């Protein structure tokens, strides 16, 4: 189904799910040509789909890129040096609106904003466990 020298580009689709674009590799007559894509809400599910549907295991280098994509970043300066904290200020009496969520604090520029992840984030420990569970992928 796939050639071992094919390559992939990882990103997000319009719904915030992880996406892998699949391209023909350098050893083929149509090198660099986009031929398909796949997506999933979590990195483990994306790796499973690539392995089962396309017979392409995620490499250790690709796991690092996927983890980097999933990591929260400051919307002002794009720094990865951020903390995420939960907040809960209760509910308004008149409307019943619940004022709770996650707050991102950038340790580089000082920005503080409400945080909504672009995709379902997988903690690094869970990502390492997912890698270890897949045959042929080093954790």
N, CA, C and O atoms as CSV, one atom per row, in Angstrom:
chain,resi,resn,atom,element,x,y,z
A,1,UNK,N,N,0.820,-1.185,0.000
A,1,UNK,CA,C,0.000,0.000,0.000
A,1,UNK,C,C,0.870,1.257,0.000
A,1,UNK,O,O,0.596,2.198,-0.744
A,2,UNK,N,N,1.895,1.276,0.814
A,2,UNK,CA,C,2.748,2.458,0.887
A,2,UNK,C,C,4.189,2.053,0.601
A,2,UNK,O,O,4.551,0.877,0.633
A,3,UNK,N,N,4.966,3.038,0.330
A,3,UNK,CA,C,6.383,2.835,0.082
A,3,UNK,C,C,7.123,3.282,1.337
A,3,UNK,O,O,6.780,4.326,1.892
A,4,UNK,N,N,8.114,2.544,1.807
A,4,UNK,CA,C,8.802,2.943,3.033
A,4,UNK,C,C,9.512,4.288,2.915
A,4,UNK,O,O,9.902,4.868,3.928
A,5,UNK,N,N,9.684,4.790,1.697
A,5,UNK,CA,C,10.338,6.090,1.572
A,5,UNK,C,C,9.347,7.230,1.375
A,5,UNK,O,O,9.748,8.360,1.094
A,6,UNK,N,N,8.035,6.938,1.521
A,6,UNK,CA,C,7.050,8.008,1.506
A,6,UNK,C,C,7.300,8.924,2.696
A,6,UNK,O,O,7.942,8.528,3.669
A,7,UNK,N,N,6.794,10.142,2.616
A,7,UNK,CA,C,6.937,11.030,3.766
A,7,UNK,C,C,5.593,11.649,4.110
A,7,UNK,O,O,4.652,11.628,3.316
A,8,UNK,N,N,5.529,12.205,5.326
A,8,UNK,CA,C,4.282,12.746,5.861
A,8,UNK,C,C,4.532,14.125,6.442
A,8,UNK,O,O,5.630,14.449,6.892
A,9,UNK,N,N,3.488,14.919,6.416
A,9,UNK,CA,C,3.506,16.222,7.076
A,9,UNK,C,C,2.337,16.227,8.056
A,9,UNK,O,O,1.202,15.936,7.679
A,10,UNK,N,N,2.620,16.559,9.315
A,10,UNK,CA,C,1.610,16.545,10.366
A,10,UNK,C,C,1.121,17.959,10.657
A,10,UNK,O,O,1.884,18.923,10.584
A,11,UNK,N,N,-0.152,18.065,10.987
A,11,UNK,CA,C,-0.749,19.351,11.358
A,11,UNK,C,C,-2.130,19.113,11.932
A,11,UNK,O,O,-2.396,18.059,12.510
A,12,UNK,N,N,-3.012,20.095,11.774
A,12,UNK,CA,C,-4.383,19.996,12.274
A,12,UNK,C,C,-5.360,20.194,11.136
A,12,UNK,O,O,-5.079,20.922,10.185
A,13,UNK,N,N,-6.526,19.534,11.236
A,13,UNK,CA,C,-7.569,19.782,10.248
A,13,UNK,C,C,-8.440,20.936,10.740
A,13,UNK,O,O,-8.159,21.531,11.780
A,14,UNK,N,N,-9.501,21.250,9.988
A,14,UNK,CA,C,-10.350,22.391,10.327
A,14,UNK,C,C,-11.143,22.192,11.608
A,14,UNK,O,O,-11.711,23.150,12.131
A,15,UNK,N,N,-11.195,20.956,12.130
A,15,UNK,CA,C,-11.909,20.676,13.370
A,15,UNK,C,C,-10.967,20.543,14.570
A,15,UNK,O,O,-11.401,20.186,15.665
A,16,UNK,N,N,-9.683,20.828,14.363
A,16,UNK,CA,C,-8.718,20.769,15.455
A,16,UNK,C,C,-8.167,19.378,15.713
A,16,UNK,O,O,-7.472,19.170,16.707
A,17,UNK,N,N,-8.460,18.422,14.844
A,17,UNK,CA,C,-7.913,17.078,15.014
A,17,UNK,C,C,-6.542,16.992,14.343
A,17,UNK,O,O,-6.261,17.702,13.377
A,18,UNK,N,N,-5.701,16.113,14.873
A,18,UNK,CA,C,-4.404,15.884,14.246
A,18,UNK,C,C,-4.600,15.296,12.856
A,18,UNK,O,O,-5.488,14.470,12.645
A,19,UNK,N,N,-3.777,15.720,11.916
A,19,UNK,CA,C,-3.886,15.255,10.531
A,19,UNK,C,C,-2.494,14.919,10.013
A,19,UNK,O,O,-1.518,15.595,10.337
A,20,UNK,N,N,-2.418,13.870,9.205
A,20,UNK,CA,C,-1.176,13.508,8.527
A,20,UNK,C,C,-1.442,13.526,7.024
A,20,UNK,O,O,-2.296,12.785,6.537
A,21,UNK,N,N,-0.723,14.359,6.292
A,21,UNK,CA,C,-0.773,14.366,4.836
A,21,UNK,C,C,0.294,13.406,4.336
A,21,UNK,O,O,1.423,13.423,4.826
A,22,UNK,N,N,-0.053,12.573,3.368
A,22,UNK,CA,C,0.845,11.536,2.863
A,22,UNK,C,C,1.321,11.907,1.464
A,22,UNK,O,O,0.515,12.244,0.596
A,23,UNK,N,N,2.643,11.845,1.248
A,23,UNK,CA,C,3.271,12.217,-0.019
A,23,UNK,C,C,4.166,11.088,-0.507
A,23,UNK,O,O,4.768,10.372,0.292
A,24,UNK,N,N,4.248,10.935,-1.822
A,24,UNK,CA,C,5.152,9.936,-2.387
A,24,UNK,C,C,6.602,10.341,-2.125
A,24,UNK,O,O,6.947,11.522,-2.172
A,25,UNK,N,N,7.445,9.342,-1.846
A,25,UNK,CA,C,8.847,9.580,-1.522
A,25,UNK,C,C,9.718,9.842,-2.730
A,25,UNK,O,O,9.276,9.755,-3.876
A,26,UNK,N,N,10.966,10.163,-2.446
A,26,UNK,CA,C,11.930,10.570,-3.472
A,26,UNK,C,C,12.243,9.471,-4.476
A,26,UNK,O,O,12.628,9.786,-5.602
A,27,UNK,N,N,12.099,8.209,-4.129
A,27,UNK,CA,C,12.440,7.123,-5.032
A,27,UNK,C,C,11.353,6.775,-6.042
A,27,UNK,O,O,11.507,5.822,-6.805
A,28,UNK,N,N,10.266,7.522,-6.060
A,28,UNK,CA,C,9.161,7.208,-6.961
A,28,UNK,C,C,9.100,8.207,-8.115
A,28,UNK,O,O,9.609,9.322,-8.007
A,29,UNK,N,N,8.470,7.796,-9.227
A,29,UNK,CA,C,8.388,8.681,-10.394
A,29,UNK,C,C,7.575,9.936,-10.105
A,29,UNK,O,O,7.787,10.967,-10.743
A,30,UNK,N,N,6.648,9.866,-9.153
A,30,UNK,CA,C,5.820,11.016,-8.790
A,30,UNK,C,C,6.210,11.553,-7.409
A,30,UNK,O,O,5.345,11.845,-6.584
A,31,UNK,N,N,7.489,11.676,-7.172
A,31,UNK,CA,C,8.022,12.105,-5.867
A,31,UNK,C,C,7.431,13.444,-5.448
A,31,UNK,O,O,7.297,14.369,-6.249
A,32,UNK,N,N,7.084,13.517,-4.171
A,32,UNK,CA,C,6.568,14.755,-3.601
A,32,UNK,C,C,5.096,15.005,-3.861
A,32,UNK,O,O,4.561,16.019,-3.412
A,33,UNK,N,N,4.429,14.114,-4.570
A,33,UNK,CA,C,3.013,14.297,-4.891
A,33,UNK,C,C,2.159,13.817,-3.719
A,33,UNK,O,O,2.339,12.716,-3.200
A,34,UNK,N,N,1.233,14.671,-3.324
A,34,UNK,CA,C,0.287,14.355,-2.260
A,34,UNK,C,C,-0.653,13.262,-2.760
A,34,UNK,O,O,-1.224,13.384,-3.844
A,35,UNK,N,N,-0.819,12.180,-1.967
A,35,UNK,CA,C,-1.727,11.122,-2.407
A,35,UNK,C,C,-2.859,10.819,-1.441
A,35,UNK,O,O,-3.838,10.196,-1.853
A,36,UNK,N,N,-2.784,11.221,-0.191
A,36,UNK,CA,C,-3.898,10.989,0.719
A,36,UNK,C,C,-3.641,11.683,2.052
A,36,UNK,O,O,-2.619,12.344,2.235
A,37,UNK,N,N,-4.580,11.524,2.977
A,37,UNK,CA,C,-4.443,12.052,4.328
A,37,UNK,C,C,-5.258,11.181,5.267
A,37,UNK,O,O,-6.106,10.399,4.836
A,38,UNK,N,N,-4.991,11.327,6.533
A,38,UNK,CA,C,-5.787,10.689,7.565
A,38,UNK,C,C,-5.777,11.604,8.784
A,38,UNK,O,O,-4.873,12.427,8.924
A,39,UNK,N,N,-6.753,11.477,9.655
A,39,UNK,CA,C,-6.848,12.334,10.824
A,39,UNK,C,C,-7.425,11.544,11.987
A,39,UNK,O,O,-8.025,10.485,11.803
A,40,UNK,N,N,-7.232,12.081,13.197
A,40,UNK,CA,C,-7.751,11.463,14.419
A,40,UNK,C,C,-7.707,12.499,15.538
A,40,UNK,O,O,-6.914,13.438,15.482
A,41,UNK,N,N,-8.554,12.333,16.553
A,41,UNK,CA,C,-8.574,13.305,17.649
A,41,UNK,C,C,-7.380,13.219,18.598
A,41,UNK,O,O,-7.086,14.190,19.296
A,42,UNK,N,N,-6.685,12.080,18.639
A,42,UNK,CA,C,-5.523,11.958,19.532
A,42,UNK,C,C,-4.332,11.403,18.761
A,42,UNK,O,O,-4.494,10.800,17.701
A,43,UNK,N,N,-3.154,11.609,19.294
A,43,UNK,CA,C,-1.943,11.121,18.650
A,43,UNK,C,C,-1.921,9.588,18.598
A,43,UNK,O,O,-1.456,9.012,17.614
A,44,UNK,N,N,-2.406,8.942,19.620
A,44,UNK,CA,C,-2.427,7.469,19.621
A,44,UNK,C,C,-3.340,6.943,18.519
A,44,UNK,O,O,-2.987,5.992,17.822
A,45,UNK,N,N,-4.509,7.556,18.360
A,45,UNK,CA,C,-5.434,7.119,17.316
A,45,UNK,C,C,-4.864,7.384,15.926
A,45,UNK,O,O,-5.046,6.575,15.017
A,46,UNK,N,N,-4.177,8.511,15.757
A,46,UNK,CA,C,-3.556,8.811,14.468
A,46,UNK,C,C,-2.468,7.781,14.157
A,46,UNK,O,O,-2.385,7.288,13.032
A,47,UNK,N,N,-1.644,7.460,15.139
A,47,UNK,CA,C,-0.592,6.461,14.939
A,47,UNK,C,C,-1.196,5.106,14.589
A,47,UNK,O,O,-0.673,4.396,13.730
A,48,UNK,N,N,-2.284,4.748,15.246
A,48,UNK,CA,C,-2.957,3.476,14.968
A,48,UNK,C,C,-3.476,3.444,13.523
A,48,UNK,O,O,-3.307,2.448,12.820
A,49,UNK,N,N,-4.108,4.542,13.088
A,49,UNK,CA,C,-4.626,4.592,11.723
A,49,UNK,C,C,-3.496,4.509,10.694
A,49,UNK,O,O,-3.627,3.820,9.683
A,50,UNK,N,N,-2.404,5.200,10.945
A,50,UNK,CA,C,-1.279,5.141,10.012
A,50,UNK,C,C,-0.719,3.720,9.920
A,50,UNK,O,O,-0.370,3.244,8.840
A,51,UNK,N,N,-0.641,3.059,11.068
A,51,UNK,CA,C,-0.104,1.695,11.110
A,51,UNK,C,C,-1.055,0.706,10.426
A,51,UNK,O,O,-0.623,-0.109,9.611
A,52,UNK,N,N,-2.336,0.776,10.755
A,52,UNK,CA,C,-3.295,-0.215,10.259
A,52,UNK,C,C,-3.736,0.057,8.820
A,52,UNK,O,O,-3.805,-0.868,8.010
A,53,UNK,N,N,-4.034,1.316,8.496
A,53,UNK,CA,C,-4.565,1.619,7.175
A,53,UNK,C,C,-3.490,1.817,6.118
A,53,UNK,O,O,-3.683,1.478,4.950
A,54,UNK,N,N,-2.356,2.368,6.535
A,54,UNK,CA,C,-1.327,2.732,5.558
A,54,UNK,C,C,-0.034,1.937,5.723
A,54,UNK,O,O,0.911,2.115,4.954
A,55,UNK,N,N,0.007,1.059,6.728
A,55,UNK,CA,C,1.199,0.252,6.995
A,55,UNK,C,C,2.435,1.127,7.171
A,55,UNK,O,O,3.519,0.803,6.687
A,56,UNK,N,N,2.250,2.236,7.870
A,56,UNK,CA,C,3.340,3.195,8.109
A,56,UNK,C,C,3.404,3.510,9.596
A,56,UNK,O,O,2.592,4.284,10.104
A,57,UNK,N,N,4.348,2.925,10.286
A,57,UNK,CA,C,4.516,3.212,11.710
A,57,UNK,C,C,5.070,4.624,11.895
A,57,UNK,O,O,5.851,5.112,11.078
A,58,UNK,N,N,4.657,5.261,12.972
A,58,UNK,CA,C,5.177,6.588,13.306
A,58,UNK,C,C,6.587,6.412,13.855
A,58,UNK,O,O,6.813,5.599,14.752
A,59,UNK,N,N,7.532,7.171,13.318
A,59,UNK,CA,C,8.922,7.076,13.757
A,59,UNK,C,C,9.118,7.868,15.050
A,59,UNK,O,O,8.296,8.725,15.375
A,60,UNK,N,N,10.192,7.596,15.788
A,60,UNK,CA,C,10.467,8.383,16.998
A,60,UNK,C,C,10.575,9.889,16.702
A,60,UNK,O,O,10.128,10.711,17.502
A,61,UNK,N,N,11.161,10.242,15.566
A,61,UNK,CA,C,11.275,11.670,15.209
A,61,UNK,C,C,9.901,12.275,14.973
A,61,UNK,O,O,9.646,13.412,15.369
A,62,UNK,N,N,9.008,11.517,14.328
A,62,UNK,CA,C,7.653,12.015,14.088
A,62,UNK,C,C,6.881,12.156,15.390
A,62,UNK,O,O,6.078,13.079,15.530
A,63,UNK,N,N,7.110,11.248,16.361
A,63,UNK,CA,C,6.455,11.383,17.671
A,63,UNK,C,C,6.860,12.704,18.311
A,63,UNK,O,O,6.030,13.376,18.925
A,64,UNK,N,N,8.125,13.080,18.174
A,64,UNK,CA,C,8.572,14.354,18.744
A,64,UNK,C,C,7.844,15.522,18.088
A,64,UNK,O,O,7.438,16.462,18.771
A,65,UNK,N,N,7.676,15.468,16.764
A,65,UNK,CA,C,6.955,16.533,16.063
A,65,UNK,C,C,5.492,16.582,16.496
A,65,UNK,O,O,4.938,17.662,16.702
A,66,UNK,N,N,4.869,15.413,16.633
A,66,UNK,CA,C,3.464,15.364,17.051
A,66,UNK,C,C,3.314,15.938,18.458
A,66,UNK,O,O,2.387,16.705,18.719
A,67,UNK,N,N,4.220,15.570,19.366
A,67,UNK,CA,C,4.169,16.116,20.725
A,67,UNK,C,C,4.341,17.630,20.706
A,67,UNK,O,O,3.697,18.341,21.478
A,68,UNK,N,N,5.203,18.119,19.831
A,68,UNK,CA,C,5.410,19.565,19.704
A,68,UNK,C,C,4.139,20.241,19.202
A,68,UNK,O,O,3.790,21.322,19.677
A,69,UNK,N,N,3.446,19.627,18.255
A,69,UNK,CA,C,2.175,20.176,17.763
A,69,UNK,C,C,1.138,20.250,18.872
A,69,UNK,O,O,0.389,21.222,18.971
A,70,UNK,N,N,1.102,19.218,19.701
A,70,UNK,CA,C,0.090,19.154,20.757
A,70,UNK,C,C,0.400,20.046,21.953
A,70,UNK,O,O,-0.487,20.335,22.756
A,71,UNK,N,N,1.637,20.479,22.079
A,71,UNK,CA,C,2.035,21.282,23.237
A,71,UNK,C,C,1.386,22.671,23.166
A,71,UNK,O,O,1.333,23.273,22.094
A,72,UNK,N,N,0.898,23.177,24.295
A,72,UNK,CA,C,0.318,24.520,24.284
A,72,UNK,C,C,1.388,25.577,24.035
A,72,UNK,O,O,2.534,25.424,24.457
A,73,UNK,N,N,1.004,26.648,23.347
A,73,UNK,CA,C,1.915,27.754,23.035
A,73,UNK,C,C,1.225,29.066,23.339
A,73,UNK,O,O,-0.001,29.170,23.310
A,74,UNK,N,N,2.034,30.058,23.630
A,74,UNK,CA,C,1.522,31.399,23.891
A,74,UNK,C,C,0.972,31.986,22.583
A,74,UNK,O,O,1.672,31.979,21.570
A,75,UNK,N,N,-0.267,32.492,22.590
A,75,UNK,CA,C,-0.822,33.070,21.369
A,75,UNK,C,C,-0.178,34.411,21.006
A,75,UNK,O,O,-0.286,34.863,19.866
A,76,UNK,N,N,0.490,35.045,21.973
A,76,UNK,CA,C,1.112,36.343,21.704
A,76,UNK,C,C,2.523,36.198,21.128
A,76,UNK,O,O,2.850,36.826,20.121
A,77,UNK,N,N,3.373,35.356,21.779
A,77,UNK,CA,C,4.782,35.274,21.354
A,77,UNK,C,C,5.172,33.885,20.826
A,77,UNK,O,O,6.311,33.686,20.405
A,78,UNK,N,N,4.242,32.930,20.844
A,78,UNK,CA,C,4.448,31.566,20.364
A,78,UNK,C,C,5.447,30.758,21.202
A,78,UNK,O,O,5.965,29.746,20.730
A,79,UNK,N,N,5.718,31.185,22.414
A,79,UNK,CA,C,6.619,30.459,23.299
A,79,UNK,C,C,5.943,29.198,23.826
A,79,UNK,O,O,4.736,29.179,24.066
A,80,UNK,N,N,6.735,28.153,24.000
A,80,UNK,CA,C,6.230,26.924,24.610
A,80,UNK,C,C,6.428,26.944,26.118
A,80,UNK,O,O,6.036,26.001,26.804
A,81,UNK,N,N,7.027,28.001,26.641
A,81,UNK,CA,C,7.293,28.125,28.073
A,81,UNK,C,C,6.053,28.709,28.758
A,81,UNK,O,O,6.033,29.875,29.152
A,82,UNK,N,N,5.017,27.867,28.889
A,82,UNK,CA,C,3.736,28.299,29.435
A,82,UNK,C,C,3.284,27.350,30.531
A,82,UNK,O,O,3.736,26.207,30.606
A,83,UNK,N,N,2.394,27.831,31.374
A,83,UNK,CA,C,1.724,26.986,32.356
A,83,UNK,C,C,0.224,27.081,32.098
A,83,UNK,O,O,-0.277,28.106,31.636
A,84,UNK,N,N,-0.475,26.006,32.402
A,84,UNK,CA,C,-1.925,25.959,32.272
A,84,UNK,C,C,-2.484,25.704,33.658
A,84,UNK,O,O,-2.108,24.736,34.320
A,85,UNK,N,N,-3.390,26.581,34.098
A,85,UNK,CA,C,-3.984,26.434,35.422
A,85,UNK,C,C,-5.496,26.448,35.298
A,85,UNK,O,O,-6.057,27.167,34.471
A,86,UNK,N,N,-6.150,25.650,36.125
A,86,UNK,CA,C,-7.616,25.614,36.153
A,86,UNK,C,C,-8.123,26.781,36.998
A,86,UNK,O,O,-7.477,27.185,37.965
A,87,UNK,N,N,-9.285,27.315,36.623
A,87,UNK,CA,C,-9.929,28.321,37.454
A,87,UNK,C,C,-11.421,28.029,37.516
A,87,UNK,O,O,-11.994,27.469,36.581
A,88,UNK,N,N,-12.043,28.413,38.628
A,88,UNK,CA,C,-13.487,28.253,38.795
A,88,UNK,C,C,-13.980,29.380,39.669
A,88,UNK,O,O,-13.736,29.407,40.875
A,89,UNK,N,N,-14.681,30.315,39.043
A,89,UNK,CA,C,-15.217,31.458,39.776
A,89,UNK,C,C,-16.708,31.292,40.064
A,89,UNK,O,O,-17.395,32.259,40.393
A,90,UNK,N,N,-17.204,30.053,39.936
A,90,UNK,CA,C,-18.605,29.788,40.231
A,90,UNK,C,C,-19.517,30.179,39.085
A,90,UNK,O,O,-19.093,30.240,37.931
A,91,UNK,N,N,-20.782,30.445,39.414
A,91,UNK,CA,C,-21.781,30.788,38.403
A,91,UNK,C,C,-22.462,32.103,38.763
A,91,UNK,O,O,-22.614,32.434,39.939
A,92,UNK,N,N,-22.870,32.850,37.737
A,92,UNK,CA,C,-23.619,34.089,37.956
A,92,UNK,C,C,-25.033,33.746,38.388
A,92,UNK,O,O,-25.634,32.801,37.878
A,93,UNK,N,N,-25.568,34.525,39.340
A,93,UNK,CA,C,-26.909,34.242,39.854
A,93,UNK,C,C,-27.991,34.421,38.797
A,93,UNK,O,O,-28.877,33.578,38.659
A,94,UNK,N,N,-27.918,35.520,38.051
A,94,UNK,CA,C,-28.982,35.840,37.099
A,94,UNK,C,C,-28.985,34.900,35.891
A,94,UNK,O,O,-30.048,34.452,35.460
A,95,UNK,N,N,-27.837,34.605,35.357
A,95,UNK,CA,C,-27.774,33.841,34.101
A,95,UNK,C,C,-27.443,32.371,34.300
A,95,UNK,O,O,-27.768,31.548,33.444
A,96,UNK,N,N,-26.812,32.029,35.395
A,96,UNK,CA,C,-26.377,30.660,35.611
A,96,UNK,C,C,-25.101,30.326,34.850
A,96,UNK,O,O,-24.647,29.182,34.853
A,97,UNK,N,N,-24.522,31.339,34.194
A,97,UNK,CA,C,-23.304,31.139,33.418
A,97,UNK,C,C,-22.170,30.680,34.330
A,97,UNK,O,O,-21.879,31.322,35.339
A,98,UNK,N,N,-21.551,29.597,33.982
A,98,UNK,CA,C,-20.429,29.069,34.744
A,98,UNK,C,C,-19.138,29.706,34.250
A,98,UNK,O,O,-18.813,29.630,33.065
A,99,UNK,N,N,-18.420,30.321,35.144
A,99,UNK,CA,C,-17.155,30.965,34.798
A,99,UNK,C,C,-16.011,30.095,35.301
A,99,UNK,O,O,-15.456,30.318,36.377
A,100,UNK,N,N,-15.678,29.097,34.488
A,100,UNK,CA,C,-14.578,28.210,34.846
A,100,UNK,C,C,-13.891,27.777,33.563
A,100,UNK,O,O,-14.450,27.908,32.474
A,101,UNK,N,N,-12.689,27.265,33.695
A,101,UNK,CA,C,-11.947,26.815,32.528
A,101,UNK,C,C,-10.471,26.691,32.830
A,101,UNK,O,O,-10.073,26.390,33.955
A,102,UNK,N,N,-9.663,26.927,31.807
A,102,UNK,CA,C,-8.208,26.852,31.946
A,102,UNK,C,C,-7.598,28.176,31.530
A,102,UNK,O,O,-8.028,28.801,30.561
A,103,UNK,N,N,-6.586,28.591,32.281
A,103,UNK,CA,C,-5.895,29.837,32.006
A,103,UNK,C,C,-4.451,29.533,31.623
A,103,UNK,O,O,-3.741,28.829,32.341
A,104,UNK,N,N,-4.027,30.073,30.482
A,104,UNK,CA,C,-2.647,29.931,30.026
A,104,UNK,C,C,-1.866,31.145,30.501
A,104,UNK,O,O,-2.313,32.280,30.337
A,105,UNK,N,N,-0.704,30.909,31.089
A,105,UNK,CA,C,0.185,31.981,31.518
A,105,UNK,C,C,1.535,31.770,30.851
A,105,UNK,O,O,2.178,30.739,31.049
A,106,UNK,N,N,1.966,32.755,30.057
A,106,UNK,CA,C,3.255,32.667,29.376
A,106,UNK,C,C,4.348,33.157,30.311
A,106,UNK,O,O,4.271,34.264,30.843
A,107,UNK,N,N,5.357,32.337,30.507
A,107,UNK,CA,C,6.457,32.705,31.387
A,107,UNK,C,C,7.474,33.599,30.684
A,107,UNK,O,O,8.352,34.159,31.340
A,108,UNK,N,N,7.371,33.745,29.353
A,108,UNK,CA,C,8.286,34.615,28.612
A,108,UNK,C,C,7.761,36.039,28.488
A,108,UNK,O,O,8.468,36.987,28.830
A,109,UNK,N,N,6.525,36.204,28.000
A,109,UNK,CA,C,6.013,37.563,27.760
A,109,UNK,C,C,4.994,38.005,28.798
A,109,UNK,O,O,4.609,39.174,28.822
A,110,UNK,N,N,4.546,37.083,29.665
A,110,UNK,CA,C,3.607,37.445,30.721
A,110,UNK,C,C,2.143,37.417,30.311
A,110,UNK,O,O,1.282,37.763,31.120
A,111,UNK,N,N,1.835,37.023,29.099
A,111,UNK,CA,C,0.443,36.984,28.637
A,111,UNK,C,C,-0.368,36.018,29.484
A,111,UNK,O,O,0.129,34.971,29.900
A,112,UNK,N,N,-1.623,36.379,29.736
A,112,UNK,CA,C,-2.576,35.515,30.433
A,112,UNK,C,C,-3.853,35.503,29.614
A,112,UNK,O,O,-4.470,36.542,29.383
A,113,UNK,N,N,-4.243,34.305,29.177
A,113,UNK,CA,C,-5.451,34.174,28.373
A,113,UNK,C,C,-6.144,32.869,28.704
A,113,UNK,O,O,-5.520,31.905,29.150
A,114,UNK,N,N,-7.451,32.859,28.476
A,114,UNK,CA,C,-8.183,31.616,28.631
A,114,UNK,C,C,-7.672,30.641,27.575
A,114,UNK,O,O,-7.446,31.019,26.426
A,115,UNK,N,N,-7.492,29.393,27.973
A,115,UNK,CA,C,-6.861,28.396,27.093
A,115,UNK,C,C,-7.871,27.365,26.634
A,115,UNK,O,O,-8.556,26.745,27.447
A,116,UNK,N,N,-7.958,27.187,25.330
A,116,UNK,CA,C,-8.731,26.115,24.709
A,116,UNK,C,C,-7.783,25.385,23.773
A,116,UNK,O,O,-7.325,25.974,22.794
A,117,UNK,N,N,-7.476,24.129,24.040
A,117,UNK,CA,C,-6.544,23.407,23.175
A,117,UNK,C,C,-7.103,23.245,21.770
A,117,UNK,O,O,-8.310,23.091,21.583
A,118,UNK,N,N,-6.207,23.281,20.782
A,118,UNK,CA,C,-6.609,23.118,19.386
A,118,UNK,C,C,-6.978,21.676,19.088
A,118,UNK,O,O,-7.781,21.410,18.194
A,119,UNK,N,N,-6.402,20.751,19.824
A,119,UNK,CA,C,-6.709,19.326,19.652
A,119,UNK,C,C,-6.698,18.684,21.025
A,119,UNK,O,O,-6.230,19.283,21.994
A,120,UNK,N,N,-7.203,17.489,21.108
A,120,UNK,CA,C,-7.172,16.772,22.378
A,120,UNK,C,C,-5.717,16.461,22.689
A,120,UNK,O,O,-5.077,15.691,21.973
A,121,UNK,N,N,-5.203,17.045,23.733
A,121,UNK,CA,C,-3.793,16.865,24.071
A,121,UNK,C,C,-3.589,15.545,24.797
A,121,UNK,O,O,-4.422,15.133,25.605
A,122,UNK,N,N,-2.494,14.899,24.508
A,122,UNK,CA,C,-2.113,13.663,25.172
A,122,UNK,C,C,-0.880,13.979,26.010
A,122,UNK,O,O,0.140,14.396,25.460
A,123,UNK,N,N,-0.948,13.793,27.321
A,123,UNK,CA,C,0.236,14.054,28.145
A,123,UNK,C,C,1.424,13.234,27.663
A,123,UNK,O,O,1.252,12.150,27.106
A,124,UNK,N,N,2.625,13.751,27.877
A,124,UNK,CA,C,3.833,13.087,27.377
A,124,UNK,C,C,3.965,11.665,27.890
A,124,UNK,O,O,4.404,10.789,27.145
A,125,UNK,N,N,3.600,11.405,29.140
A,125,UNK,CA,C,3.698,10.043,29.675
A,125,UNK,C,C,2.761,9.122,28.903
A,125,UNK,O,O,3.137,8.000,28.563
A,126,UNK,N,N,1.546,9.584,28.625
A,126,UNK,CA,C,0.593,8.766,27.867
A,126,UNK,C,C,1.084,8.569,26.440
A,126,UNK,O,O,0.898,7.496,25.866
A,127,UNK,N,N,1.710,9.591,25.860
A,127,UNK,CA,C,2.247,9.456,24.504
A,127,UNK,C,C,3.359,8.407,24.476
A,127,UNK,O,O,3.444,7.619,23.535
A,128,UNK,N,N,4.211,8.395,25.505
A,128,UNK,CA,C,5.277,7.399,25.576
A,128,UNK,C,C,4.690,5.996,25.718
A,128,UNK,O,O,5.208,5.048,25.128
A,129,UNK,N,N,3.623,5.857,26.490
A,129,UNK,CA,C,2.970,4.556,26.632
A,129,UNK,C,C,2.339,4.128,25.311
A,129,UNK,O,O,2.382,2.953,24.944
A,130,UNK,N,N,1.757,5.086,24.603
A,130,UNK,CA,C,1.153,4.762,23.304
A,130,UNK,C,C,2.210,4.300,22.336
A,130,UNK,O,O,1.992,3.349,21.586
A,131,UNK,N,N,3.373,4.967,22.339
A,131,UNK,CA,C,4.464,4.562,21.454
A,131,UNK,C,C,4.920,3.147,21.776
A,131,UNK,O,O,5.156,2.343,20.874
A,132,UNK,N,N,5.044,2.844,23.077
A,132,UNK,CA,C,5.521,1.531,23.488
A,132,UNK,C,C,4.535,0.434,23.113
A,132,UNK,O,O,4.932,-0.712,22.905
A,133,UNK,N,N,3.245,0.777,23.023
A,133,UNK,CA,C,2.226,-0.220,22.718
A,133,UNK,C,C,2.159,-0.558,21.244
A,133,UNK,O,O,1.563,-1.570,20.875
A,134,UNK,N,N,2.758,0.268,20.382
A,134,UNK,CA,C,2.707,0.017,18.952
A,134,UNK,C,C,3.897,-0.814,18.510
A,134,UNK,O,O,5.035,-0.498,18.856
A,135,UNK,N,N,3.648,-1.882,17.745
A,135,UNK,CA,C,4.757,-2.715,17.292
A,135,UNK,C,C,5.670,-1.938,16.350
A,135,UNK,O,O,5.195,-1.224,15.468
A,136,UNK,N,N,6.961,-2.076,16.534
A,136,UNK,CA,C,7.924,-1.449,15.649
A,136,UNK,C,C,8.214,0.010,15.945
A,136,UNK,O,O,8.946,0.645,15.186
A,137,UNK,N,N,7.667,0.566,17.018
A,137,UNK,CA,C,7.909,1.967,17.351
A,137,UNK,C,C,8.638,2.019,18.684
A,137,UNK,O,O,8.157,1.491,19.687
A,138,UNK,N,N,9.794,2.657,18.689
A,138,UNK,CA,C,10.565,2.790,19.927
A,138,UNK,C,C,9.969,3.890,20.783
A,138,UNK,O,O,9.585,4.937,20.262
A,139,UNK,N,N,9.884,3.673,22.070
A,139,UNK,CA,C,9.340,4.686,22.983
A,139,UNK,C,C,10.352,5.736,23.311
A,139,UNK,O,O,10.058,6.662,24.066
